[in-house]
Amino acid sequence: MATATQTVKTAQTNDRDLALVRVIDAPAEKLFRAWTDPELLKQWFAPLPYTTPVAELDVRPGGATMIVMRGPDGVDMPNGGVFLEVVKNEKLVFTDAYTKAWEPSEKPFMTVTVTFEAMADGKTLYTAHVRHWTVADREAHEQMGFHEGWGICADQLAALVARI
């Protein structure tokens, strides 16, 4: 039996960027749906034992997001932002540089581009490219466990889309 995900590369693309690239055994449409349906996103977005009790998504350019991750200690980590670009079944771009209604955030940290590239065999080349505002932000994200955490989430995403 084939694995649900295959790591293509987990890379730092320059001094402010981090990237996770996987081949996931599911069509791009399912991955896009898992990213844009709040009830589905709650099931995979945080690396266990963290959970995602809140996922509010206005999936359109300029639409606000609020995703809350909860640690095993019960501490909530709210992550607000705005979608910059939405291409159904292909691409999502969002940032925490703005909050709802284009209000600047107090401390921008990153802009994320997630792409879903359909492959001929029904699989998807899944890329999460994270651009940070500063080198220090990128370093902090790495120290927080970007590679492991985003990798666990990609595995959880793959497991979810195998069931839906």
N, C-alpha and C positions, 0 to 999 in steps of 0.2 A: 504494500500500500504506500502510495506517495505521501510525503509530508505536505501539510497545508501551506507551509511557507518555505521558501528557499531564500537564504540571504544572498543577495547579489553583492552588496557592499554596504558597509557602514562607514561613512567617511566624513572627514572635515574637508570641505571644499576650498576654503580659504581661512584667513585668520578670524573671521566673524561668523562663519557658516558651519552648520552641522547637517548631515544628511543620513537618512536611512532608506535603503532601496531593497525591496523584496519582490520575489515572484510569488504571487498568491494564487492558489488553485481555486479561482472563482472569477466570474465575469465582472468587468468594471462596474456594471450597473448595481450589482450587489454591494460592492465596496462603497460606491457613492451613496447609496441608500443608508448604509450603516453609519456613514459620517453625517448624514443630513436628517435622519429621523431621530428625534430626541430619545425615544424609548429604546431604540437600538444602540445609540451612542452610549447611553448609561451602562450598557452591558459589557462594554469592552474598553472604554476610554482610559481608565486609570489602571495602573499595574497592580494586580492583587498583591497584598491584602487591602490596598486602597480601593475606594468605591467612588461612584459618580452619582450622588443623590439628586443633583440638579443639572438639567441640560435644556437651556432655552435657546433656540436657534431660529433666527429670521434669515433664512437662506436666500439672500439676494444681495447684490452689491449695495453697500450701505446698511445692510441689516445687522442688528446687534446680536451678540452671543453672550451668554453667561453660562459657564460650565463650572460646577463646584466639585472639586475632588475632596474626599474625606479620608484622612489618615486613619490607621488602625487605632490611634489614640483619641479619635473623635474630633480632631482639629480639622476645620474646613479651610480649603484653599480655593477662593474664588478666582476664576479666570475670565475676565470680561474682554470683549473686543468687538470688531466690526469686520464683516466680510468685504473684501475689496473686489474680488472677481469670483464668479460662479459660472462654470461651464458644465452643464449636466453630464454626468457619467465620465467626465474627463479631468476636471480641475477645480480646486477650491483654493482661494488665497484669502487669508485673514490675518489680522494684526491686533495686538493689544495697545497699539499707539493711540487708538481712539476708543471711547466708550460709546454708549448709545448716542444717536443723533450727532455723530462726528465731534463729540466733545473730546479734547485731548486728554489722555490719561496722565496721571501724575508721574509715572515712571515707565515709559515704553521699554519693552524687553525684547520682543521678537516679532517677525512677520513669518508666517508659515505658508508654503506652497505645497499642496498635496496633489499629486497627479495620479491618474488611473489610466494606464496605457494598455488597451486591449491587445492581447496576443492571439495569434492564429489558433492556438490549442484551447481556447476558452479560459486561459489563465490571464492574470493581469500583472503588469509591471507596476508596482506600487512604490511611489517615491514621496517621502516627506523631507522637504528641504526647509531648514529653519535658519533664517537670517537674523542675527542679533545686532542690536544698535552699537554695541562696543565689543572689543576683544574681551574685556572683563566679564561682560554678560555671557559671551560664549563659553568662557572658561568656567563661570559659575554654573551654567547649564550642564556642562560636561561633569563637573564635580557633583551636581545633584543626581547624576546617573542617566543622562540622556541616552546613551547607547543601550544600556540594559533596560531602562524603563520603556523607551519607545520600542525596543525590540520585543519586550513582553507584551506591550499593547498590540503590536502587529500580529503576534501569535494569537492573542485573544480575539482580534478582529478576524483573522483567518478562520478561527474555530467558529465564531458566530456566523459568518457568511456561508460556511459549510452547512449550517442548520436552517438557514432561511431560504 
